[in-house]
Amino acid sequence: MKSNHQTKPRARKQGLVVQALPDETLVYDLDRDRAHCLNQTASLVWGRCDGRTTTKEIAHALTKSMKQPVNEQIVWLALDQLDRNHLLSEESFIPKTVAGMNRREVVRALGLTAAIAIPAVVSIVAPLPAQAATCLGQGQPCSSSPQCCSNLCSGGFCNSP
C-alpha cells in the first residue's frame, strides 16, 4: 500500500454521465442507476483525481481554488465519499483517521474554518425509465395503453393519486 502522500487517486470515467455546473457536479452512474450531486469541494477533488496528482497536491490546488487553506484530511474525506459511491476507478487507501468520519467529527478535528470546505456527495437511486413513466390521471379510463398503470386500475378507471 502506498503512503498517504504518494496516493494518486483516479476518478472513474466509464459508465458515467457528467454535468458540471458552476458550484457542483451532477454525475449519473449508468451501471448502478444512481445519481450523485458533488458539492464544490467534492467536485474539485474528483476533477483532480487523474492518477498522477497526489492527495497533498490536490489539497494545495484546492487551497488556491477556494482561496482558503484546505487540509489534506478534507481531500481524504472527499475520496472516502467518492470511493463509497463508486466514483473512483481504483480502491483508494483511506486513512483510518478519516474513513467513515462524519461532518461533525471533521469540523471538530479541523476546526470551524474547515466547515466551509467539507466535501459532500449526495446520492439517490434513479428510477428506471419504465418506472419513471407517469400514469393517467385519476378517473381516466384504463386501457392497455403504456400510460395506464394496471395496478392502479379498478372498475376500468385509473385510481392514481
Secondary structure, DSSP 4 states (H G I P E B T S, - for coil): ---GGG---BB--TTEEEEE-SSEEEEEETTTTEEEEEEHHHHHHHHT-BSSS-HHHHHHHHHHHHTS---HHHHHHHHHHHHHTT-BSS-----TTTTT--HHHHHHHH-GGGGGG---EEEEEPPPHHHHPPPPPTTPBP-S-TT--GGGEETTEE---
